[in-house]
Amino acid sequence: MARGALWLGQVLAGPAIWAVTFAAVYALHGTGCAQGWDAMATPVGSVHRLAMALAWGAGLLACGGLLLRFSGTETRWQALPRMGAWIGLGATLFSLFPLIVLPAC
């Protein structure tokens, strides 16, 4: 039973990282718009865009780490956690990319 739960957790780790990253970026989006972070400048852009980009980058790095962790698997059952990591990476990349590059507020 414990092995099955561990395997299921590994399969769902990529989508879970996407969900946490999605929630964090949208929370930063709402907070930044409400608090006026878009008007606060840094050398690399506004505080608002920087905060969202850092959260997005952390999610991408976490999914990339999962891919490294699950690389080299051979059987179908062993490859499913890697597929879950790819799903998480793709979802994190494509669902949050427009929010990062388009005007926020």
Secondary structure, DSSP 8 states (H G I E B T S, - for coil): -HHHHHHHHHHHHHHHHHHHHHHHHHHHHHHHHHHTGGG-EETTEEHHHHHHHHHHHHHHHHHHHHHHHTTT--SHHHHHHHHHHHHHHHHHHHHHHHHHHS---
